[in-house]
């Protein structure tokens, strides 16, 4: 039976959210004998949250990690690297719900049978069952721009960028998968050194897909799914937009300024 580790980066989340997360993971990994859950409190000033998270440590399979400062999503997930001895490592957002243990079993079974795959991205749905079209092509300046600015005549390009119309119906190699739920072969996650910590928020998923594809393969796997309450902060606040634009500069400076 393969071993699985899971990391979740939290930021001022409520007790109810944490409780739901832990219960859902406990239920969805029920048939796995070796599971380790890492809860990273990326709001270290929130001492009451840290105190609450530590109450789970008596279970033996949950560990709390608290950084000195909030270094962002990638930095928070990288804190688990020294502790990982699993076969597969899952990075998931706190607004994810795994629908059943069978879904996770299907993902692991696929990875067990396809050793050339280092990263798996399942189908992601809204809680109402609608598919979230988060699977993207390799990012270009044009594609990032038209996602923020509505320009006439760009609908076809927008659809192509998010792999429509038929990119969600079959298993295939992927260039740019969403970071809300990622299943890594742990050896690959460690080989690439986890996430690039120059990204505070946004586009670290584009970057890590590129990194994985340099040493292994990334696959979109729609035969299994998870639910996701999608929070589009980059379009909700000035701060979110700032982080998005900053991440775009980091990404294109690193991987090249592909215009279209």
C-alpha positions, 0 to 999 in steps of 0.5 A: 500500500503506497504512503501518502502525505498531504500539505494544506497552507492555511491563512486565518481560516476558521475552526469550522473550515479546519474541522471540515478539512480534517474530517474530509481527509480522514474519511477520504483516506480511510483505506490508506494505511500510511497517511500524514497530514501537514497543516501549515499556519501561514498566519503565524500571528494568529496564535489561537489558530496555531493552538487549535491546530496543535490539538490535532497532533495527538492523533499521530498522523497530523503535524502543525507547522508554523513559519516565522513569517508568511512567505506565500503559498509556495514557501508554506508548502515547501516547509514540509519538504524535510519531513517527506518520506511518502510515495505520493504528496498532495498539495491542496487548498483549504477550500477543496473537498475530496468527494470520496475515498474512491476518487483518491484511490483512482489517482494513486492507482493511475500513478502506480501504473504510470511511473513516468508521471510525476504530477497528476491533476484531477478534474475540478468541479464547483460544489454544484457539479459544474466543471471548473475550466482551470486547465490551461495552455503554457502562459503567454503575455497575450493570454494573460492580458485577455484574461483580465481585459475584455477585448472583442474577438478574443473569445476563441483564443480564451477558449483555446487557452483553457483547453476548450472545447474537449480538453476535459474529456480525456487523460492527456499530458498537461502544460499548466495545471491548477494549484488547488489540488496537485498529486505529486510523486514525492520523489519528483516533488523533492527533486525539483525542490518544491515550489519557487518561493519568488512567487508569493501568490499566483502563477506558482502552479504554472511554474511548478508544472514547467519544472515537473515537465523538465524532469518527468510528465504532468498529466490531466486525469479527469477520471477522478475529481474533487470539489473546489470553492473557487476564490478569485482574489486576483480580481477582487482586490487591489492587493490581489491584482498586485500579487498577480501582476508581480507573479507574471513578471517573475514567471516571464523573466524566468521562462521567457517572454512568450508574447502569444 
